[in-house]
Amino acid sequence: MSRHTFVVPAFGDSPYLDACLRSLAAQSASSRVLVTTSTPSEFLRDCCSRRAVELRVRSGQPNIAADWNFALEQVDAGPFTIAHQDDVYEALYTEACLAMATRRPSFSMIFTEYREIEAERPRRRNRLLRVKRALIELAYLPGLSVIGSRFRKRLLLRFGNPVICPSVMLRREHSPAFRFGDELSINLDWAAWLELADLPGEFCFLRAPLVARRIHPGSETTAGLRERRRQDARRAIVAAGHNLRVQTGDPT
């Protein structure tokens, strides 16, 4: 298997980017690390230089779908993770995901449990996190770690998106044409996972919380909830042709 790649689509001058890059450098299994951006600055250049990470710049206006797709284009082959600039990774993230990839070479997605941090402290497990975990366990009953049928994969995503993009390891060879749709400003990863669910390949889940997702007022997730864009995104996903009803078929 080709070497794993972390691509970090950076936007603006995140004060948390250095901590993210530091966590990627501290992985127990080494990875190639790249930072991409459509908002270049001295801050980004200095941060990448300090961590000896290559910075690649996309021309054009900032746009989340275009920025994420540019990040995808930097990976020619092998497994990869689109890392969020504000989040940090446990040292075993890459090693654990690659071990699963070796056991399940037909995977299309490997994702992990995650925890949340706020103001540099662990955030108490809230109702939303409990609901997301329940959605995962429903699809992976009874205690499975791998699902391969379209029924199960769409069940995972039926009531919302419990799979956070920063935790996901994908494989370039599986679907070279894989892209994020440009019709959404939030939840475009949910739409992408629905596309993957209709294709061959297994969804693999690691129950260890190997990603720490940072919650802060300036995050896109917080802004999306505040502006109720998640509700708009669900309507847009349906309008784009994603039937969210679980299809009948092989339930395993």
PyMOL commands that set and color helices and strands:
alter all, ss='L'
color gray80, all
select helices_A, chain A and resi 17-25+42-50+64-73+93-103+127-139+150-157+165-167+188-197+220-226+229-239
alter helices_A, ss='H'
color red, helices_A
select strands_A, chain A and resi 5-10+32-37+54-57+79-82+88-89+107-118+121-122+146-147+169-171+202-214
alter strands_A, ss='S'
color yellow, strands_A
deselect
rebuild
show_as cartoon
